[in-house]
Amino acid sequence: MNGAIRVGLIERNPAHLVELPSGRRPRAVVWTDARVAHWRATGERPPVAVWTARQTAEFLEHARGHPLYVLYLSVALLGLRRGEVAGLRWCDLDLDAGVVQVSHQVQDRGGRTVVCPPKTEASVRTVALDHGLVAALRVLRSQRRHGDGGEPVGFVFANREGGPLSPGYVTHTFTRLLVEAGLPPVRLHDLRHGAASLSLAAGNDLKVVQAMLGHSSIVLTADTYTSVLPCLAHRAAEATATLVLEAAHDTAIALREEEGENSADAERDAAARGGWLRSTFDWCGRIRPHAGPTHDQSPPARSP
């Protein structure tokens, strides 16, 4: 457009009138009981939402017995992208070591399902498997063995011709299963978000979660997930308050001992000071936030 202006074809650039989106990525929120009730009453849903551990477990229990159960279990526990999980091959799995190598993905292009490199260089990674997922994959492998007892080859989640499943089919099936289960709506990619959020809630290090997801930057992991689950913020608030209270306790003892007072008196005085400070924190709501509905935020049970 600017080139056309320079040669006199047009007087101004009409593209300047286009209002571009802000580019801000929507923050993920949790499907709390209140949000579920609002969605059922109005049909309104957040742009990005994740299930609680209980809701994730309900979905997996409903999907148990479905041919793609282990696929969705892998996404829920490992946070794999849909193209990555659809592209897994048996040679990518080392069940004895309990690891999976993510080295490629599949995509839908022009009506065809094609194998291609992962999204980024960081997406090529080795992810650890828990015992429950290893057991589920062993069962699946035994079902896929050839009549002569030979180990299966090719894709772990294959179509009837032995090729990779279409990512679109994986998403469509996921949506149908969650509707059948009566759960609040999430995208299949939100199951990946949920895996990351619940891993952090379980106490795993942010760097470990970054590696599991295949993020190129820990900043992306932190910005996307650390504010999702309320228990993470509560844990940080409790840790900060505890640190301050312990420092106040130690300082009070040290001051009294310097003044030559009896150590027992110093302990009693320190307890009194700490009690005053704790009551102040309680009043501000930093130690005991307002009680409200509680939600199960523990990681989903490992399913054999």
LINQUISUL-V491241 format. One record per helix or strand of 2 or more residues. SS is the DSSP state (~ for helix, > for strand). FROM is the first residue (numbers start at 1). TO is the last residue. If there is no record, write none. Layout:
ss:SS from:FROM to:TO
ss:SS from:FROM to:TO
//
This chain:
ss:~ from:2 to:6
ss:~ from:14 to:17
ss:> from:29 to:30
ss:~ from:33 to:42
ss:> from:49 to:50
ss:~ from:53 to:63
ss:~ from:69 to:78
ss:~ from:82 to:86
ss:~ from:90 to:92
ss:> from:93 to:94
ss:> from:99 to:102
ss:> from:105 to:109
ss:> from:112 to:116
ss:~ from:121 to:123
ss:> from:125 to:128
ss:~ from:131 to:144
ss:~ from:167 to:180
ss:~ from:188 to:201
ss:~ from:206 to:213
ss:~ from:218 to:225
ss:~ from:230 to:258
ss:~ from:263 to:284
//
